[in-house]
Amino acid sequence: MYTGPVDERRSADRRRSVGQAAEEAAARCLERAGLTVVARNVRLPEGEIDLVCRQRDLVVFVEVKCRRADWGEAPAAAVSWRKQRRLVRLAQHYLKWKRLETARCRFDVVAVTLDAQGGSHVRHIPAAFDASGIA
């Protein structure tokens, strides 16, 4: 039974809430791993970078993916070549914007899997992909 835009708004609000919780869990995981979160949800004209971190002299761009365990596909599998390419381009724009063109950078993925009981499993994948041959 379709009840109109109210259900669609509730669904979008629920997704946004789950996404924010996943990004918060990812940030905590990264901080425990020794990274410093310097920016969240960086919006650029071409898209958004979930998290930007620093690890000493390294700028780390992080894509956070959240999936339910019963979907069968691991969250990190959702970071396709096309998504990687987009993240690399966003990172280039970010580095130019912040005048960090010569900085070394890395692309990480944090996969958050939600179980049926409401718990989550967070997995940090450092250097999940690199920019060579993508940009």
C-alpha positions as CSV (number, residue, x, y, z in Angstrom):
1,M,0.0,0.0,0.0
2,Y,1.5,3.3,-1.1
3,T,0.7,6.2,1.2
4,G,2.6,8.9,-0.7
5,P,5.6,11.2,0.0
6,V,5.4,10.7,3.8
7,D,6.7,7.1,3.5
8,E,9.4,8.2,1.1
9,R,10.5,10.9,3.5
10,R,10.6,8.5,6.4
11,S,12.7,6.0,4.3
12,A,15.1,8.8,3.3
13,D,15.4,10.0,6.9
14,R,16.1,6.4,8.1
15,R,18.8,6.0,5.4
16,R,20.4,9.3,6.3
17,S,20.3,8.4,10.0
18,V,21.9,5.0,9.3
19,G,24.5,6.6,7.1
20,Q,25.4,9.2,9.7
21,A,25.8,6.4,12.3
22,A,28.0,4.4,10.0
23,E,30.2,7.5,9.3
24,E,30.5,8.1,13.0
25,A,31.5,4.5,13.6
26,A,34.0,4.8,10.8
27,A,35.5,7.9,12.3
28,R,36.0,6.3,15.7
29,C,37.6,3.2,14.0
30,L,40.0,5.5,12.1
31,E,40.9,7.5,15.2
32,R,41.7,4.2,17.0
33,A,43.9,3.3,14.1
34,G,45.9,6.5,14.5
35,L,44.3,8.8,11.9
36,T,43.0,12.3,12.6
37,V,39.7,13.1,11.0
38,V,40.1,16.7,9.5
39,A,36.8,16.9,7.5
40,R,33.5,15.1,7.1
41,N,31.1,15.1,4.2
42,V,33.2,17.5,2.1
43,R,30.9,18.7,-0.6
44,L,32.4,19.7,-3.9
45,P,30.5,20.6,-7.1
46,E,31.4,17.1,-8.5
47,G,30.3,15.1,-5.4
48,E,31.1,14.4,-1.8
49,I,34.0,12.9,0.1
50,D,32.8,11.1,3.2
51,L,35.9,11.6,5.4
52,V,39.3,13.3,5.0
53,C,41.9,12.2,7.5
54,R,45.6,12.8,8.2
55,Q,48.2,10.3,9.2
56,R,51.4,12.2,9.8
57,D,52.2,13.7,6.3
58,L,49.7,11.6,4.5
59,V,46.2,12.8,3.4
60,V,43.7,9.9,3.5
61,F,40.5,10.0,1.6
62,V,37.9,7.6,3.0
63,E,34.8,6.2,1.5
64,V,32.3,4.8,4.0
65,K,30.0,2.0,2.8
66,C,27.2,0.6,4.9
67,R,25.2,-2.5,4.1
68,R,22.9,-4.9,5.9
69,A,24.4,-8.4,6.5
70,D,21.4,-10.1,4.8
71,W,22.1,-8.3,1.5
72,G,24.8,-10.8,0.8
73,E,27.2,-8.3,-0.7
74,A,30.1,-7.0,1.4
75,P,30.0,-3.1,1.7
76,A,33.4,-2.7,0.2
77,A,32.3,-4.4,-3.0
78,A,30.1,-1.4,-3.6
79,V,33.2,0.7,-4.3
80,S,33.3,0.1,-8.1
81,W,35.9,1.3,-10.5
82,R,33.6,4.1,-11.5
83,K,33.2,5.2,-7.8
84,Q,37.0,4.9,-7.4
85,R,37.5,7.1,-10.4
86,R,35.1,9.7,-9.0
87,L,36.8,9.7,-5.6
88,V,40.2,10.2,-7.2
89,R,38.9,13.2,-9.1
90,L,37.2,14.6,-5.9
91,A,40.5,14.1,-4.1
92,Q,42.4,16.1,-6.8
93,H,39.9,18.9,-6.5
94,Y,40.2,18.9,-2.7
95,L,44.0,18.9,-2.7
96,K,44.0,21.8,-5.2
97,W,41.4,23.7,-3.1
98,K,43.5,23.3,0.1
99,R,46.7,24.0,-1.8
100,L,48.1,20.5,-1.0
101,E,48.9,19.5,-4.6
102,T,52.2,17.9,-3.6
103,A,50.8,16.0,-0.6
104,R,51.0,12.2,-0.6
105,C,47.6,10.6,-0.4
106,R,45.9,7.3,0.1
107,F,42.4,6.0,-0.5
108,D,40.8,3.9,2.2
109,V,37.4,2.2,2.6
110,V,35.6,1.6,5.8
111,A,33.0,-1.1,5.5
112,V,30.2,-1.1,8.0
113,T,28.0,-4.2,8.1
114,L,24.7,-4.1,10.1
115,D,23.4,-7.3,11.6
116,A,19.8,-8.2,12.2
117,Q,20.1,-7.5,16.0
118,G,21.1,-3.8,15.3
119,G,24.8,-4.3,15.9
120,S,27.5,-3.4,13.5
121,H,30.9,-4.7,12.3
122,V,33.4,-2.0,11.2
123,R,36.3,-3.0,8.9
124,H,39.0,-0.5,7.9
125,I,40.6,-1.3,4.5
126,P,43.7,0.9,4.2
127,A,44.9,1.6,0.7
128,A,41.8,-0.1,-0.7
129,F,42.8,1.3,-4.2
130,D,45.2,3.7,-5.7
131,A,45.0,6.5,-8.2
132,S,47.4,5.0,-10.8
133,G,45.6,4.6,-14.1
134,I,42.3,5.9,-12.8
135,A,42.4,9.7,-13.2
